[in-house]
Amino acid sequence: MLYKLSAIEKTRLQRAIRAALSVPFIAGVEGYVWESIFLYMEGLPLPTPHSTKRKKWLFDAVDTKTRNGWSLKAVQKSPDAPSCELVIQRADIPKKKKALGFPKLTLKSPTEELGHAILAHWNTKIEDDMKKQGVDHPRVAVLLKSSNHQHYALLEQDLHRFAPDKLS
């Protein structure tokens, strides 16, 4: 499912991006800056970077009331490019082969077996982090940015788990 911003969220997003870009030493909207903007847009409390230890969990923002969790990404995209790619989770599957249920896996294993191991890793990561972070509704929110920082778009949708027979 795709989600649309409310009028308040849209205003907050525009206001926060303008504010961030008006600070001369902020080079762009990404990383902690993007996470802070998103939290502000959603009306969620901002983390204190000095006292809140960052973790490598999937969900960068969690609304404890609605139990929505978002993996946040920011991608610079040329208007000429018909698509873009981003990394949500790196998967060192040879290192985790036993835990994933593929004890004989190597980088030279058949493509189908490597794909199944990647999907096992992905689905496990989503499920584990949903439990750890109290998320019932996993989502991804991607801020698409033009190279000149003049145009922004936000894509927010459900974060999917995939069955091996659904992908090729």
N, C-alpha and C positions, 0 to 999 in steps of 0.2 A: 504494500500500500504506500502511496505517496502522500505526503502531508503538506498542507499549506500553512503559511504563517498567518496569525491573526494580525489585525491592524496595529495592535500594541507591539507585538513581536517585530513586525516590519519596521516600525518607527524606532524601536530600541536598537535593532540591528544597524540601521542606517546611521543613527546617532553614534553608536559605539565605534563603527568603522571610521567615521569622520574624526572622532576624538583620537583614536589610535594613530591615524595617519597624520594628525596635526602635531604629534610629538616627533621632533626631528631625529631622535635616535632610535625610533622604531622603524625598521626597514620595510616591514610589511606585516600583513595579517596572517600569522601562522603560529603553530606551536602553542605556547602558553597564552599569547595574546589572543589567538582565535578561541581557545578554550574559555578564557575570561569573558570575551565578547558573547559567546554562546550562552554561558551561564547567566550573564546579565540579561540577555534577550529573553531567556526562559524564566527570569525572575528567581533564579536559584542563588544560594550564597556562594560567594567567591572563595576559593581556597586561599589560605595565607601561605605564600611560597616559603616563608621562613620557618613556619611551624608544621606545615602539612607535608609529610614525606610523600613524594610521588612514587607510585607503584606501576608496574608494567601490566596493569589490568586493561581489559578490552574497552571498558566504558569510561570515557573521559568525563562524562557528565551523567549524574543520576538524580532523578527527582524521587525522593523517598516517599512522597505522598502518592503519586501516580504509579510508581515503580517502573517508570520509563528510564531506559539507559541508552546513551548515545556514544558511539565511537565517532570521534570528530576528526575530520581530515580537511586540509586546505590544499587546493591544487591550482597551479597557474596554468591557464589554458588559452591557446591561441584561438581566435574566432574562426580561423580557417580549418582547424583540426576537427574532424567529425566526431571524435571520441577522445577519451583520456583514460589513463590507467593509474591506479594508486595501490599502495601496499597497506593492507589493514593489519595483517599478521604474518610475520616471517615464520616459516615452518622448517626447522632443522629436523626433517623426518629420519635421516639415518641415525642421528643421535638418540632419537626417541622411539626407534623401531620396535623394541620389545613392548613398551608401554602402549603403543598404538595397535599391537596385535600383528605385527609384521616382522618376526624375528630374523628372517633371512634377507631383509630388504637391503639393497645397495643402490648406488646411483646408476648402476647398469641394469637394474631390474626392469621388467617390462613397463612401458608407459602406463598401462592400465593399473598395475599394482602401485606404482608411484602415486598416481592420481587418487586411488582409494586411500592410501596412507595420508595424503594431504587432506582429503575430506574428513578422515577420522580425526586428524589433528585439529582442523578447523571447527568441527562440530563439538569436540571435547572442550576446546578453548571457550567457545560461546557458552556452553552449558556450565562449565566450572566457574567462569567469571560472573555469569548471571546469579549463581548461588552465592558466591563470595560478596557480590555487590548489591544483592537484594533487588535484582531486576527481573520483572515479569514480561516486559515489552522491549525487546532489543531492537535498536535502530542504528542507522548510520546517517550522519549529517556531513555533507561535503560542501565546503565553500569553494566555488569556482571563481577564480580571479583572472582578470585580464592582465597582461604583462605591464601595462601602464598604470595599474591600480585605479582605473577610472570606472570599471564595471565589475559588478559582483553578482553572483547568483547562488542561491542555497538550494541544494537537493537533499531532501530528508525522506528516507524510506525505511521500511522494516529491514532488519538484518536477518538474512535467511540462513538456515541450515539446509544442506543438500544431501540427498541420498545418492550413493554411487551410481545407481541405475538412472538417475535423472540428468547426468552430465556425460559428455563424451570428450 
